[in-house]
Amino acid sequence: MIDRAGLAAFLRRRRESLQPEDVGLPRGQRRRTGGLRREEVAALCHMSADYYARIERQRGPQPSEQMVASIAQGLHLSLDERDHLFRLAGHHPPARGATSEHVGPGMLRILDRLDEDTPAEIVTELGETLRQTPLGVALTGDATRHTGPARSRGYRWFTDPADRTLYAPEDHAFLSRMYAAGLRAIMTMRGPDSRAAHLADLLLARSDEFRGLWDAHEIGIPPPDVKRFVHPEVGRLELHCQTLLDPDQSHRLFVYTAVPGSESQDKLRLLSVLGPAPVRA
């Protein structure tokens, strides 16, 4: 059962404890009080300001699990705080660990503070993009738009030829081996009933290339330190990739940087002006 008073009080306290810079928002010059405004929280949670305000005022229908998850993410809640929020809203908390899509507040703070000239993304262990910086979207397109199995980058690699056009052709064979080996390692770790096993079954049924690589039983192929992209607007970029791991959630933050003074750095600056890459069919 929903605890309307407790839910409203908890949300109000969390909202008032956050500053705009904590969630990647500009402070502005006319802000007289601390904390976030309701409309700012609503925007972070991808819902209307009226809907969020009604929850804080103990009105309106019981928020769905999807809405509660959006609020937990928008308010940068920890896992314990997220679970508390779900219980206040009358729902059972989602599972933790590898299947969770709740990004930890520490990782979100890092993503929010990355400069405008830094492409970055947060992905699950199956290569599902959860968050991107604006320049990350400009570099690879909106990778969060995919649904179903196609949310996995490895799945798209073997089933959608257009997905490969973003990467240098000479790297395709290596990346195919890397994705197949990585999926095998995750499936072995998570078990035969896991989402990784389900993806493997789908790929075995759809991709001759994947079947051949799967039969090779390769394991432990690390990603390259330098990734070579071929962008439809600015052409070829060589970017170094640094990785930060959240072991509790099995999420990874990928940060892409160019060598100072390089042609790739100039192209990243141009991308920041051009904006998001065209959506590939």
Buried (B, 14 or more C-beta within 10 A) or exposed (E): EBBBEBBBBBBBEBBEEBEBEBBBBEEEEEEEEEBBBBEBBBBBBEBEBEBBBBBBEBEBEBBEBEBBBBBBBBBBBEBEBBBBBBBBBBBEBBEEEBBBBBBBBEBBBBBBEBEEBBBBBBBBBBBBBBBBBBBBBBBBBBBBEBEEBBBBBBBBBBBBEEBBEBBBEEBEEEBBBBBBBBBBBBBEEBEEEBBBBBBBEBBBEBBEBBBEBBEEEBEEBEBEEEBBBBBEEBEEBBBBBEEBEBEEBBBBBBBBBBEEEEBBBEBBBBBBEEEBBEEEE
